[in-house]
Amino acid sequence: MLEPQKQPDLFIIRGDSASINFSMAGTDLTGATVYFTAKSEIDNAVDDSAAAITKETTSHTNPTAGETVIELTPEDTNVAPGIYYYDIQVKTAGGRVTSIPTRKLRVWADVTRRYS
């Protein structure tokens, strides 16, 4: 099993919107689905029921160049502060599945909890 890097490379503040720019050079994302999943522990579950954050997108900023943006809403990021493991998986229109190695995400606590 590949070990995730030691330090987080993605930072989100709990309850904030976040845009994750993602590119997979050499992969045409036309008709593809890109999945983002974050979990508190790496597990062997057959589904993502233990995930803290899940998001998928089928609308890509530059699909032929393999570029997309994963948009997280405040509802998506309203999780307990801490370290999470995440990956991004691409399923092309032809059914090919490719994932990036597992990485770390830090969700920071927010101070302000009101929106109006």
Legacy VTK file of the C-alpha trace (Angstrom):
# vtk DataFile Version 3.0
C-alpha trace
ASCII
DATASET POLYDATA
POINTS 116 float
0.000 0.000 0.000
1.211 3.476 -0.820
1.700 5.676 2.213
0.224 9.191 2.027
2.597 12.111 2.357
3.413 13.141 5.904
2.014 16.694 5.774
-1.358 17.873 4.470
-1.301 19.506 1.044
-4.910 20.678 1.074
-6.365 23.051 3.680
-10.032 23.943 4.193
-11.758 25.938 6.916
-14.796 24.122 8.323
-18.034 25.433 6.830
-16.357 27.420 4.031
-16.700 27.019 0.286
-13.610 25.621 -1.409
-12.491 25.155 -4.997
-10.031 22.363 -5.708
-8.261 22.779 -9.032
-7.396 19.383 -10.461
-5.657 18.299 -13.639
-4.716 14.931 -15.012
-2.493 15.558 -18.015
-3.066 13.166 -20.885
-6.606 12.293 -19.773
-9.591 13.638 -21.705
-12.309 14.413 -19.167
-15.042 14.793 -21.798
-17.924 12.720 -20.423
-15.866 11.731 -17.363
-16.860 11.802 -13.705
-14.324 13.066 -11.168
-14.792 11.890 -7.575
-13.337 13.521 -4.450
-13.482 11.528 -1.207
-12.128 12.414 2.246
-12.153 10.022 5.212
-10.773 10.208 8.732
-9.179 6.774 8.294
-8.057 4.736 5.306
-10.262 1.667 5.243
-11.067 -1.385 3.163
-14.796 -0.660 2.916
-16.475 -1.558 -0.355
-18.232 1.813 -0.419
-17.750 5.381 0.774
-20.278 5.262 3.620
-17.570 6.263 6.144
-16.526 9.310 4.125
-16.651 12.735 5.772
-16.706 14.525 2.414
-17.773 13.198 -0.975
-18.178 15.203 -4.131
-18.371 14.389 -7.799
-18.342 16.537 -10.887
-19.122 15.899 -14.542
-18.719 19.505 -15.734
-15.073 20.332 -16.437
-13.280 23.624 -17.067
-11.033 22.293 -19.857
-11.912 18.635 -20.409
-9.615 17.949 -23.358
-6.644 19.178 -21.304
-7.735 17.063 -18.309
-8.606 20.092 -16.139
-11.525 20.479 -13.744
-12.546 22.206 -10.523
-14.131 20.351 -7.631
-16.456 22.805 -5.878
-17.130 22.162 -2.198
-20.034 23.922 -0.487
-20.234 25.009 3.168
-22.419 21.932 3.747
-19.707 19.690 2.267
-16.988 21.129 4.517
-19.024 21.260 7.727
-17.076 18.391 9.296
-15.066 18.004 12.486
-11.733 19.842 12.338
-8.757 17.541 11.930
-6.694 15.546 9.461
-8.402 13.525 6.734
-7.119 11.270 3.982
-8.346 12.065 0.495
-8.004 10.979 -3.061
-9.399 11.991 -6.417
-10.585 9.356 -8.852
-11.470 9.773 -12.512
-13.822 7.503 -14.426
-13.591 8.331 -18.125
-16.472 8.089 -20.583
-14.886 4.838 -21.785
-14.965 3.354 -18.266
-11.268 3.658 -17.420
-10.692 4.393 -13.705
-7.567 6.239 -12.517
-6.807 7.580 -9.028
-4.176 9.833 -7.534
-2.274 8.419 -4.547
-3.827 9.101 -1.148
-3.038 12.517 0.283
-3.843 14.461 3.447
-6.333 17.265 4.035
-6.500 19.495 7.094
-9.831 20.973 8.069
-9.292 23.987 10.316
-11.843 25.080 12.910
-13.553 28.340 12.144
-14.198 31.114 14.639
-17.158 32.812 12.984
-20.186 30.488 12.774
-22.816 32.949 11.536
-23.495 33.815 7.900
-25.773 36.842 8.163
LINES 1 117
116 0 1 2 3 4 5 6 7 8 9 10 11 12 13 14 15 16 17 18 19 20 21 22 23 24 25 26 27 28 29 30 31 32 33 34 35 36 37 38 39 40 41 42 43 44 45 46 47 48 49 50 51 52 53 54 55 56 57 58 59 60 61 62 63 64 65 66 67 68 69 70 71 72 73 74 75 76 77 78 79 80 81 82 83 84 85 86 87 88 89 90 91 92 93 94 95 96 97 98 99 100 101 102 103 104 105 106 107 108 109 110 111 112 113 114 115
